[in-house]
Amino acid sequence: MNKNDVLVEFGNKIRQLRDEKGWSQEELAFKSGFHRTYIGMIERAERNISLKNIARMALAFDVKIEELFINTNKI
Amino acid sequence: MNKNDVLVEFGNKIRQLRDEKGWSQEELAFKSGFHRTYIGMIERAERNISLKNIARMALAFDVKIEELFINTNKI
């Protein structure tokens, strides 16, 4: 996997989980404690998120960290 | 999960995978392209590793990223 692909896949996963919850970026921002613009940058793969912030994102969605890396859209 | 616990768990997992392969920190450094001192800092939870570098670590071990977060030592 290309090192940048991982940011794209992660961003897509965050957007997918957010959509499944029916949350706006503002709502995820509120639940995670991140700024709304940071959520947008993560979803657009514009930020190389750190492990601590990945854990914080998992907590906001109430999922295990590994679940953020399982791409259920892949065949 | 505490945000710092995730660094400890990740560091332990890296050490565990490295031990399973029978690799020294130097060998993992060579395979991953990281400096040996960076490997040590990750294993001791002294660095907040980024997603790109997590992907690079998974590649070095030839595992999926999610496998770096599955703690097989937990009961």
Backbone of each chain as nested JSON, in Angstrom:
{
  "chains": [
    {"id": "A", "residues": [
      {"number": 1, "name": "MET", "atoms": {"N": [0.845, -1.208, 0.0], "CA": [0.0, 0.0, 0.0], "C": [0.872, 1.247, 0.0]}},
      {"number": 2, "name": "ASN", "atoms": {"N": [0.575, 2.13, -0.903], "CA": [1.269, 3.416, -0.932], "C": [1.021, 4.154, 0.388]}},
      {"number": 3, "name": "LYS", "atoms": {"N": [2.033, 4.854, 0.861], "CA": [1.908, 5.52, 2.165], "C": [0.812, 6.575, 2.163]}},
      {"number": 4, "name": "ASN", "atoms": {"N": [0.514, 7.18, 1.001], "CA": [-0.549, 8.171, 0.972], "C": [-1.926, 7.534, 0.835]}},
      {"number": 5, "name": "ASP", "atoms": {"N": [-1.977, 6.357, 0.189], "CA": [-3.248, 5.646, 0.09], "C": [-3.858, 5.429, 1.466]}},
      {"number": 6, "name": "VAL", "atoms": {"N": [-3.011, 5.201, 2.437], "CA": [-3.525, 4.902, 3.774], "C": [-4.306, 6.094, 4.329]}},
      {"number": 7, "name": "LEU", "atoms": {"N": [-3.886, 7.303, 3.988], "CA": [-4.617, 8.498, 4.436], "C": [-5.974, 8.581, 3.734]}},
      {"number": 8, "name": "VAL", "atoms": {"N": [-5.98, 8.235, 2.446], "CA": [-7.228, 8.259, 1.675], "C": [-8.208, 7.213, 2.235]}},
      {"number": 9, "name": "GLU", "atoms": {"N": [-7.707, 6.009, 2.463], "CA": [-8.579, 4.943, 2.982], "C": [-9.105, 5.292, 4.376]}},
      {"number": 10, "name": "PHE", "atoms": {"N": [-8.228, 5.873, 5.195], "CA": [-8.647, 6.255, 6.547], "C": [-9.717, 7.347, 6.479]}},
      {"number": 11, "name": "GLY", "atoms": {"N": [-9.478, 8.33, 5.64], "CA": [-10.446, 9.427, 5.487], "C": [-11.802, 8.917, 5.003]}},
      {"number": 12, "name": "ASN", "atoms": {"N": [-11.75, 7.993, 4.034], "CA": [-13.009, 7.408, 3.54], "C": [-13.739, 6.643, 4.64]}},
      {"number": 13, "name": "LYS", "atoms": {"N": [-12.952, 5.94, 5.455], "CA": [-13.561, 5.163, 6.535], "C": [-14.236, 6.079, 7.56]}},
      {"number": 14, "name": "ILE", "atoms": {"N": [-13.57, 7.173, 7.887], "CA": [-14.143, 8.131, 8.84], "C": [-15.454, 8.696, 8.283]}},
      {"number": 15, "name": "ARG", "atoms": {"N": [-15.434, 9.05, 6.996], "CA": [-16.652, 9.586, 6.381], "C": [-17.769, 8.526, 6.381]}},
      {"number": 16, "name": "GLN", "atoms": {"N": [-17.382, 7.29, 6.069], "CA": [-18.37, 6.189, 6.042], "C": [-19.002, 5.977, 7.43]}},
      {"number": 17, "name": "LEU", "atoms": {"N": [-18.174, 5.93, 8.461], "CA": [-18.689, 5.734, 9.821], "C": [-19.576, 6.91, 10.234]}},
      {"number": 18, "name": "ARG", "atoms": {"N": [-19.153, 8.102, 9.863], "CA": [-19.922, 9.307, 10.196], "C": [-21.277, 9.269, 9.494]}},
      {"number": 19, "name": "ASP", "atoms": {"N": [-21.267, 8.863, 8.218], "CA": [-22.527, 8.753, 7.461], "C": [-23.444, 7.699, 8.095]}},
      {"number": 20, "name": "GLU", "atoms": {"N": [-22.846, 6.573, 8.498], "CA": [-23.64, 5.497, 9.113], "C": [-24.34, 5.989, 10.386]}},
      {"number": 21, "name": "LYS", "atoms": {"N": [-23.638, 6.858, 11.112], "CA": [-24.228, 7.416, 12.34], "C": [-25.213, 8.55, 12.022]}},
      {"number": 22, "name": "GLY", "atoms": {"N": [-25.131, 9.05, 10.791], "CA": [-25.97, 10.194, 10.435], "C": [-25.484, 11.49, 11.06]}},
      {"number": 23, "name": "TRP", "atoms": {"N": [-24.168, 11.542, 11.341], "CA": [-23.606, 12.733, 11.978], "C": [-23.065, 13.695, 10.925]}},
      {"number": 24, "name": "SER", "atoms": {"N": [-23.227, 14.963, 11.151], "CA": [-22.531, 15.981, 10.367], "C": [-21.075, 16.05, 10.853]}},
      {"number": 25, "name": "GLN", "atoms": {"N": [-20.231, 16.751, 10.077], "CA": [-18.851, 16.958, 10.544], "C": [-18.856, 17.714, 11.865]}},
      {"number": 26, "name": "GLU", "atoms": {"N": [-19.804, 18.623, 12.021], "CA": [-19.915, 19.384, 13.274], "C": [-20.204, 18.443, 14.456]}},
      {"number": 27, "name": "GLU", "atoms": {"N": [-21.088, 17.481, 14.215], "CA": [-21.437, 16.55, 15.301], "C": [-20.244, 15.665, 15.681]}},
      {"number": 28, "name": "LEU", "atoms": {"N": [-19.518, 15.184, 14.662], "CA": [-18.319, 14.381, 14.965], "C": [-17.274, 15.253, 15.667]}},
      {"number": 29, "name": "ALA", "atoms": {"N": [-17.178, 16.495, 15.252], "CA": [-16.245, 17.416, 15.904], "C": [-16.59, 17.538, 17.387]}},
      {"number": 30, "name": "PHE", "atoms": {"N": [-17.874, 17.697, 17.665], "CA": [-18.319, 17.84, 19.053], "C": [-17.992, 16.575, 19.859]}},
      {"number": 31, "name": "LYS", "atoms": {"N": [-18.282, 15.417, 19.27], "CA": [-18.086, 14.146, 19.988], "C": [-16.612, 13.794, 20.181]}},
      {"number": 32, "name": "SER", "atoms": {"N": [-15.779, 14.182, 19.227], "CA": [-14.36, 13.819, 19.284], "C": [-13.512, 14.886, 19.968]}},
      {"number": 33, "name": "GLY", "atoms": {"N": [-14.035, 16.097, 20.006], "CA": [-13.252, 17.188, 20.564], "C": [-12.319, 17.831, 19.545]}},
      {"number": 34, "name": "PHE", "atoms": {"N": [-12.333, 17.349, 18.298], "CA": [-11.539, 17.977, 17.247], "C": [-12.313, 19.156, 16.662]}},
      {"number": 35, "name": "HIS", "atoms": {"N": [-11.597, 20.044, 15.986], "CA": [-12.261, 21.132, 15.286], "C": [-12.896, 20.586, 14.005]}},
      {"number": 36, "name": "ARG", "atoms": {"N": [-14.005, 21.171, 13.597], "CA": [-14.706, 20.724, 12.388], "C": [-13.803, 20.746, 11.161]}},
      {"number": 37, "name": "THR", "atoms": {"N": [-12.944, 21.738, 11.071], "CA": [-12.06, 21.809, 9.894], "C": [-11.044, 20.659, 9.893]}},
      {"number": 38, "name": "TYR", "atoms": {"N": [-10.659, 20.212, 11.086], "CA": [-9.724, 19.075, 11.184], "C": [-10.411, 17.805, 10.687]}},
      {"number": 39, "name": "ILE", "atoms": {"N": [-11.67, 17.621, 11.04], "CA": [-12.45, 16.466, 10.551], "C": [-12.461, 16.472, 9.017]}},
      {"number": 40, "name": "GLY", "atoms": {"N": [-12.724, 17.622, 8.425], "CA": [-12.753, 17.742, 6.972], "C": [-11.404, 17.393, 6.35]}},
      {"number": 41, "name": "MET", "atoms": {"N": [-10.336, 17.859, 6.981], "CA": [-8.991, 17.584, 6.454], "C": [-8.662, 16.093, 6.541]}},
      {"number": 42, "name": "ILE", "atoms": {"N": [-9.086, 15.46, 7.617], "CA": [-8.862, 14.007, 7.762], "C": [-9.641, 13.27, 6.671]}},
      {"number": 43, "name": "GLU", "atoms": {"N": [-10.887, 13.648, 6.468], "CA": [-11.716, 12.95, 5.471], "C": [-11.165, 13.151, 4.062]}},
      {"number": 44, "name": "ARG", "atoms": {"N": [-10.525, 14.287, 3.801], "CA": [-9.942, 14.561, 2.486], "C": [-8.478, 14.109, 2.39]}},
      {"number": 45, "name": "ALA", "atoms": {"N": [-8.012, 13.38, 3.406], "CA": [-6.644, 12.83, 3.41], "C": [-5.586, 13.923, 3.348]}},
      {"number": 46, "name": "GLU", "atoms": {"N": [-5.891, 15.068, 3.942], "CA": [-4.956, 16.192, 3.912], "C": [-4.087, 16.268, 5.17]}},
      {"number": 47, "name": "ARG", "atoms": {"N": [-4.377, 15.376, 6.135], "CA": [-3.565, 15.371, 7.363], "C": [-3.082, 13.965, 7.673]}},
      {"number": 48, "name": "ASN", "atoms": {"N": [-1.868, 13.883, 8.144], "CA": [-1.273, 12.61, 8.535], "C": [-1.53, 12.421, 10.031]}},
      {"number": 49, "name": "ILE", "atoms": {"N": [-2.686, 11.889, 10.351], "CA": [-3.162, 11.818, 11.74], "C": [-2.226, 10.974, 12.605]}},
      {"number": 50, "name": "SER", "atoms": {"N": [-2.104, 11.343, 13.867], "CA": [-1.234, 10.617, 14.8], "C": [-2.014, 9.505, 15.497]}},
      {"number": 51, "name": "LEU", "atoms": {"N": [-1.268, 8.588, 16.084], "CA": [-1.905, 7.452, 16.759], "C": [-2.815, 7.891, 17.909]}},
      {"number": 52, "name": "LYS", "atoms": {"N": [-2.397, 8.887, 18.68], "CA": [-3.247, 9.369, 19.777], "C": [-4.583, 9.893, 19.239]}},
      {"number": 53, "name": "ASN", "atoms": {"N": [-4.523, 10.598, 18.114], "CA": [-5.759, 11.143, 17.537], "C": [-6.595, 10.058, 16.865]}},
      {"number": 54, "name": "ILE", "atoms": {"N": [-5.945, 9.019, 16.339], "CA": [-6.681, 7.864, 15.803], "C": [-7.483, 7.226, 16.941]}},
      {"number": 55, "name": "ALA", "atoms": {"N": [-6.84, 7.086, 18.119], "CA": [-7.511, 6.491, 19.279], "C": [-8.706, 7.347, 19.704]}},
      {"number": 56, "name": "ARG", "atoms": {"N": [-8.525, 8.663, 19.631], "CA": [-9.592, 9.601, 20.008], "C": [-10.772, 9.478, 19.03]}},
      {"number": 57, "name": "MET", "atoms": {"N": [-10.467, 9.267, 17.756], "CA": [-11.499, 9.088, 16.738], "C": [-12.27, 7.775, 16.994]}},
      {"number": 58, "name": "ALA", "atoms": {"N": [-11.532, 6.713, 17.314], "CA": [-12.176, 5.418, 17.609], "C": [-13.129, 5.575, 18.792]}},
      {"number": 59, "name": "LEU", "atoms": {"N": [-12.672, 6.322, 19.795], "CA": [-13.488, 6.554, 20.985], "C": [-14.782, 7.292, 20.634]}},
      {"number": 60, "name": "ALA", "atoms": {"N": [-14.677, 8.275, 19.753], "CA": [-15.855, 9.057, 19.352], "C": [-16.896, 8.169, 18.676]}},
      {"number": 61, "name": "PHE", "atoms": {"N": [-16.415, 7.2, 17.898], "CA": [-17.327, 6.28, 17.202], "C": [-17.667, 5.054, 18.051]}},
      {"number": 62, "name": "ASP", "atoms": {"N": [-17.008, 4.934, 19.212], "CA": [-17.204, 3.763, 20.082], "C": [-16.882, 2.46, 19.338]}},
      {"number": 63, "name": "VAL", "atoms": {"N": [-15.755, 2.466, 18.646], "CA": [-15.274, 1.255, 17.974], "C": [-13.818, 1.015, 18.393]}},
      {"number": 64, "name": "LYS", "atoms": {"N": [-13.34, -0.204, 18.162], "CA": [-11.928, -0.499, 18.411], "C": [-11.094, 0.136, 17.302]}},
      {"number": 65, "name": "ILE", "atoms": {"N": [-9.844, 0.463, 17.64], "CA": [-8.968, 1.102, 16.647], "C": [-8.889, 0.272, 15.373]}},
      {"number": 66, "name": "GLU", "atoms": {"N": [-8.744, -1.04, 15.511], "CA": [-8.583, -1.878, 14.301], "C": [-9.778, -1.757, 13.366]}},
      {"number": 67, "name": "GLU", "atoms": {"N": [-10.948, -1.453, 13.922], "CA": [-12.145, -1.327, 13.079], "C": [-12.055, -0.121, 12.14]}},
      {"number": 68, "name": "LEU", "atoms": {"N": [-11.232, 0.847, 12.489], "CA": [-11.04, 2.009, 11.614], "C": [-10.229, 1.652, 10.366]}},
      {"number": 69, "name": "PHE", "atoms": {"N": [-9.623, 0.45, 10.398], "CA": [-8.762, 0.056, 9.277], "C": [-9.334, -1.101, 8.475]}},
      {"number": 70, "name": "ILE", "atoms": {"N": [-10.517, -1.541, 8.841], "CA": [-11.153, -2.616, 8.095], "C": [-12.089, -1.969, 7.081]}},
      {"number": 71, "name": "ASN", "atoms": {"N": [-11.705, -2.112, 5.8], "CA": [-12.463, -1.461, 4.737], "C": [-13.536, -2.413, 4.215]}},
      {"number": 72, "name": "THR", "atoms": {"N": [-14.746, -2.183, 4.677], "CA": [-15.845, -3.099, 4.353], "C": [-16.367, -2.887, 2.937]}},
      {"number": 73, "name": "ASN", "atoms": {"N": [-15.884, -1.828, 2.276], "CA": [-16.324, -1.586, 0.893], "C": [-15.5, -2.357, -0.126]}},
      {"number": 74, "name": "LYS", "atoms": {"N": [-14.368, -2.909, 0.326], "CA": [-13.511, -3.666, -0.593], "C": [-14.146, -5.011, -0.93]}},
      {"number": 75, "name": "ILE", "atoms": {"N": [-13.933, -5.449, -2.16], "CA": [-14.436, -6.763, -2.56], "C": [-13.41, -7.817, -2.14]}}
    ]},
    {"id": "B", "residues": [
      {"number": 1, "name": "MET", "atoms": {"N": [-10.207, 3.842, 26.342], "CA": [-8.75, 3.71, 26.409], "C": [-8.115, 5.078, 26.543]}},
      {"number": 2, "name": "ASN", "atoms": {"N": [-7.234, 5.198, 27.484], "CA": [-6.466, 6.428, 27.636], "C": [-5.631, 6.674, 26.379]}},
      {"number": 3, "name": "LYS", "atoms": {"N": [-5.5, 7.938, 26.011], "CA": [-4.804, 8.245, 24.761], "C": [-3.337, 7.818, 24.808]}},
      {"number": 4, "name": "ASN", "atoms": {"N": [-2.739, 7.764, 25.994], "CA": [-1.347, 7.332, 26.06], "C": [-1.215, 5.81, 26.085]}},
      {"number": 5, "name": "ASP", "atoms": {"N": [-2.249, 5.137, 26.628], "CA": [-2.237, 3.677, 26.624], "C": [-2.057, 3.14, 25.219]}},
      {"number": 6, "name": "VAL", "atoms": {"N": [-2.625, 3.834, 24.257], "CA": [-2.569, 3.342, 22.882], "C": [-1.118, 3.317, 22.384]}},
      {"number": 7, "name": "LEU", "atoms": {"N": [-0.304, 4.246, 22.854], "CA": [1.111, 4.239, 22.466], "C": [1.837, 3.062, 23.11]}},
      {"number": 8, "name": "VAL", "atoms": {"N": [1.476, 2.776, 24.357], "CA": [2.087, 1.64, 25.071], "C": [1.701, 0.33, 24.387]}},
      {"number": 9, "name": "GLU", "atoms": {"N": [0.415, 0.179, 24.084], "CA": [-0.042, -1.056, 23.439], "C": [0.586, -1.227, 22.062]}},
      {"number": 10, "name": "PHE", "atoms": {"N": [0.672, -0.122, 21.335], "CA": [1.276, -0.196, 20.002], "C": [2.758, -0.581, 20.113]}},
      {"number": 11, "name": "GLY", "atoms": {"N": [3.45, 0.04, 21.035], "CA": [4.876, -0.265, 21.228], "C": [5.097, -1.718, 21.609]}},
      {"number": 12, "name": "ASN", "atoms": {"N": [4.218, -2.222, 22.485], "CA": [4.332, -3.625, 22.889], "C": [4.085, -4.559, 21.706]}},
      {"number": 13, "name": "LYS", "atoms": {"N": [3.127, -4.174, 20.863], "CA": [2.799, -4.994, 19.702], "C": [3.977, -5.038, 18.724]}},
      {"number": 14, "name": "ILE", "atoms": {"N": [4.602, -3.888, 18.52], "CA": [5.76, -3.839, 17.615], "C": [6.872, -4.738, 18.157]}},
      {"number": 15, "name": "ARG", "atoms": {"N": [7.11, -4.641, 19.457], "CA": [8.161, -5.474, 20.062], "C": [7.807, -6.958, 19.917]}},
      {"number": 16, "name": "GLN", "atoms": {"N": [6.524, -7.267, 20.155], "CA": [6.067, -8.665, 20.05], "C": [6.27, -9.212, 18.624]}},
      {"number": 17, "name": "LEU", "atoms": {"N": [5.855, -8.438, 17.636], "CA": [6.005, -8.876, 16.236], "C": [7.486, -9.031, 15.878]}},
      {"number": 18, "name": "ARG", "atoms": {"N": [8.282, -8.092, 16.37], "CA": [9.722, -8.145, 16.099], "C": [10.339, -9.389, 16.735]}},
      {"number": 19, "name": "ASP", "atoms": {"N": [9.925, -9.689, 17.972], "CA": [10.426, -10.888, 18.658], "C": [9.998, -12.151, 17.918]}},
      {"number": 20, "name": "GLU", "atoms": {"N": [8.743, -12.153, 17.438], "CA": [8.249, -13.327, 16.701], "C": [9.079, -13.585, 15.446]}},
      {"number": 21, "name": "LYS", "atoms": {"N": [9.524, -12.499, 14.818], "CA": [10.346, -12.634, 13.612], "C": [11.806, -12.94, 13.963]}},
      {"number": 22, "name": "GLY", "atoms": {"N": [12.128, -12.748, 15.238], "CA": [13.524, -12.928, 15.646], "C": [14.428, -11.81, 15.152]}},
      {"number": 23, "name": "TRP", "atoms": {"N": [13.841, -10.615, 14.928], "CA": [14.61, -9.483, 14.417], "C": [15.121, -8.617, 15.578]}},
      {"number": 24, "name": "SER", "atoms": {"N": [16.318, -8.114, 15.429], "CA": [16.815, -7.069, 16.332], "C": [16.166, -5.743, 15.922]}},
      {"number": 25, "name": "GLN", "atoms": {"N": [16.312, -4.732, 16.783], "CA": [15.826, -3.395, 16.403], "C": [16.547, -2.921, 15.137]}},
      {"number": 26, "name": "GLU", "atoms": {"N": [17.8, -3.278, 15.015], "CA": [18.574, -2.895, 13.818], "C": [17.955, -3.519, 12.558]}},
      {"number": 27, "name": "GLU", "atoms": {"N": [17.553, -4.784, 12.668], "CA": [16.971, -5.459, 11.505], "C": [15.629, -4.833, 11.116]}},
      {"number": 28, "name": "LEU", "atoms": {"N": [14.807, -4.528, 12.133], "CA": [13.533, -3.872, 11.828], "C": [13.79, -2.483, 11.231]}},
      {"number": 29, "name": "ALA", "atoms": {"N": [14.785, -1.807, 11.751], "CA": [15.151, -0.489, 11.211], "C": [15.498, -0.621, 9.729]}},
      {"number": 30, "name": "PHE", "atoms": {"N": [16.285, -1.623, 9.402], "CA": [16.692, -1.835, 8.012], "C": [15.481, -2.117, 7.131]}},
      {"number": 31, "name": "LYS", "atoms": {"N": [14.593, -2.987, 7.618], "CA": [13.44, -3.393, 6.802], "C": [12.405, -2.269, 6.649]}},
      {"number": 32, "name": "SER", "atoms": {"N": [12.281, -1.434, 7.678], "CA": [11.26, -0.384, 7.655], "C": [11.799, 0.932, 7.091]}},
      {"number": 33, "name": "GLY", "atoms": {"N": [13.115, 1.081, 7.125], "CA": [13.705, 2.341, 6.702], "C": [13.719, 3.398, 7.789]}},
      {"number": 34, "name": "PHE", "atoms": {"N": [13.272, 3.03, 8.995], "CA": [13.356, 3.967, 10.124], "C": [14.735, 3.838, 10.764]}},
      {"number": 35, "name": "HIS", "atoms": {"N": [15.102, 4.841, 11.533], "CA": [16.347, 4.746, 12.294], "C": [16.121, 3.833, 13.496]}},
      {"number": 36, "name": "ARG", "atoms": {"N": [17.176, 3.121, 13.892], "CA": [17.085, 2.197, 15.028], "C": [16.598, 2.898, 16.302]}},
      {"number": 37, "name": "THR", "atoms": {"N": [17.034, 4.129, 16.514], "CA": [16.611, 4.83, 17.731], "C": [15.109, 5.14, 17.684]}},
      {"number": 38, "name": "TYR", "atoms": {"N": [14.572, 5.354, 16.467], "CA": [13.128, 5.603, 16.334], "C": [12.349, 4.337, 16.704]}},
      {"number": 39, "name": "ILE", "atoms": {"N": [12.847, 3.177, 16.275], "CA": [12.206, 1.903, 16.628], "C": [12.142, 1.771, 18.161]}},
      {"number": 40, "name": "GLY", "atoms": {"N": [13.252, 2.064, 18.816], "CA": [13.298, 1.982, 20.279], "C": [12.299, 2.929, 20.928]}},
      {"number": 41, "name": "MET", "atoms": {"N": [12.193, 4.129, 20.396], "CA": [11.263, 5.122, 20.957], "C": [9.809, 4.674, 20.764]}},
      {"number": 42, "name": "ILE", "atoms": {"N": [9.522, 4.069, 19.623], "CA": [8.166, 3.563, 19.385], "C": [7.858, 2.431, 20.383]}},
      {"number": 43, "name": "GLU", "atoms": {"N": [8.792, 1.532, 20.549], "CA": [8.56, 0.391, 21.455], "C": [8.398, 0.846, 22.903]}},
      {"number": 44, "name": "ARG", "atoms": {"N": [9.046, 1.946, 23.274], "CA": [8.93, 2.473, 24.638], "C": [7.81, 3.509, 24.759]}},
      {"number": 45, "name": "ALA", "atoms": {"N": [7.002, 3.643, 23.713], "CA": [5.833, 4.548, 23.731], "C": [6.244, 6.003, 23.922]}},
      {"number": 46, "name": "GLU", "atoms": {"N": [7.432, 6.353, 23.416], "CA": [7.931, 7.714, 23.572], "C": [7.618, 8.597, 22.365]}},
      {"number": 47, "name": "ARG", "atoms": {"N": [7.031, 8.008, 21.318], "CA": [6.685, 8.794, 20.135], "C": [5.237, 8.54, 19.747]}},
      {"number": 48, "name": "ASN", "atoms": {"N": [4.583, 9.583, 19.31], "CA": [3.196, 9.503, 18.853], "C": [3.232, 9.311, 17.334]}},
      {"number": 49, "name": "ILE", "atoms": {"N": [3.346, 8.062, 16.921], "CA": [3.6, 7.715, 15.514], "C": [2.442, 8.169, 14.624]}},
      {"number": 50, "name": "SER", "atoms": {"N": [2.764, 8.558, 13.407], "CA": [1.736, 9.019, 12.468], "C": [1.195, 7.852, 11.649]}},
      {"number": 51, "name": "LEU", "atoms": {"N": [0.057, 8.082, 11.015], "CA": [-0.584, 7.025, 10.228], "C": [0.308, 6.558, 9.077]}},
      {"number": 52, "name": "LYS", "atoms": {"N": [0.989, 7.467, 8.399], "CA": [1.89, 7.056, 7.315], "C": [2.981, 6.121, 7.835]}},
      {"number": 53, "name": "ASN", "atoms": {"N": [3.51, 6.443, 9.017], "CA": [4.573, 5.599, 9.565], "C": [4.027, 4.279, 10.11]}},
      {"number": 54, "name": "ILE", "atoms": {"N": [2.776, 4.294, 10.581], "CA": [2.117, 3.044, 10.991], "C": [2.018, 2.121, 9.771]}},
      {"number": 55, "name": "ALA", "atoms": {"N": [1.636, 2.699, 8.624], "CA": [1.508, 1.909, 7.389], "C": [2.87, 1.338, 6.976]}},
      {"number": 56, "name": "ARG", "atoms": {"N": [3.903, 2.145, 7.176], "CA": [5.264, 1.71, 6.826], "C": [5.703, 0.55, 7.732]}},
      {"number": 57, "name": "MET", "atoms": {"N": [5.295, 0.618, 8.988], "CA": [5.625, -0.446, 9.942], "C": [4.885, -1.733, 9.557]}},
      {"number": 58, "name": "ALA", "atoms": {"N": [3.616, -1.617, 9.182], "CA": [2.837, -2.789, 8.756], "C": [3.495, -3.452, 7.545]}},
      {"number": 59, "name": "LEU", "atoms": {"N": [3.963, -2.614, 6.624], "CA": [4.62, -3.107, 5.412], "C": [5.893, -3.885, 5.778]}},
      {"number": 60, "name": "ALA", "atoms": {"N": [6.654, -3.369, 6.731], "CA": [7.9, -4.032, 7.141], "C": [7.617, -5.42, 7.7]}},
      {"number": 61, "name": "PHE", "atoms": {"N": [6.495, -5.551, 8.415], "CA": [6.134, -6.851, 8.999], "C": [5.277, -7.687, 8.042]}},
      {"number": 62, "name": "ASP", "atoms": {"N": [4.9, -7.097, 6.912], "CA": [4.032, -7.765, 5.943], "C": [2.702, -8.191, 6.593]}},
      {"number": 63, "name": "VAL", "atoms": {"N": [2.11, -7.267, 7.336], "CA": [0.787, -7.499, 7.937], "C": [-0.131, -6.333, 7.556]}},
      {"number": 64, "name": "LYS", "atoms": {"N": [-1.419, -6.54, 7.711], "CA": [-2.368, -5.449, 7.507], "C": [-2.288, -4.495, 8.7]}},
      {"number": 65, "name": "ILE", "atoms": {"N": [-2.617, -3.229, 8.455], "CA": [-2.539, -2.235, 9.531], "C": [-3.357, -2.674, 10.739]}},
      {"number": 66, "name": "GLU", "atoms": {"N": [-4.566, -3.194, 10.495], "CA": [-5.414, -3.566, 11.641], "C": [-4.757, -4.612, 12.54]}},
      {"number": 67, "name": "GLU", "atoms": {"N": [-3.877, -5.432, 11.944], "CA": [-3.212, -6.467, 12.755], "C": [-2.256, -5.869, 13.779]}},
      {"number": 68, "name": "LEU", "atoms": {"N": [-1.828, -4.636, 13.553], "CA": [-0.943, -3.965, 14.521], "C": [-1.719, -3.54, 15.769]}},
      {"number": 69, "name": "PHE", "atoms": {"N": [-3.061, -3.61, 15.682], "CA": [-3.891, -3.156, 16.806], "C": [-4.64, -4.285, 17.484]}},
      {"number": 70, "name": "ILE", "atoms": {"N": [-4.402, -5.504, 17.02], "CA": [-5.056, -6.652, 17.652], "C": [-4.087, -7.214, 18.676]}},
      {"number": 71, "name": "ASN", "atoms": {"N": [-4.452, -7.061, 19.947], "CA": [-3.555, -7.469, 21.021], "C": [-3.855, -8.909, 21.413]}},
      {"number": 72, "name": "THR", "atoms": {"N": [-3.017, -9.789, 20.929], "CA": [-3.25, -11.226, 21.139], "C": [-2.876, -11.676, 22.541]}},
      {"number": 73, "name": "ASN", "atoms": {"N": [-2.243, -10.787, 23.292], "CA": [-1.865, -11.165, 24.66], "C": [-2.985, -10.913, 25.659]}},
      {"number": 74, "name": "LYS", "atoms": {"N": [-4.004, -10.181, 25.212], "CA": [-5.122, -9.898, 26.116], "C": [-5.969, -11.136, 26.333]}},
      {"number": 75, "name": "ILE", "atoms": {"N": [-6.488, -11.279, 27.52], "CA": [-7.387, -12.399, 27.816], "C": [-8.791, -12.027, 27.367]}}
    ]}
  ]
}
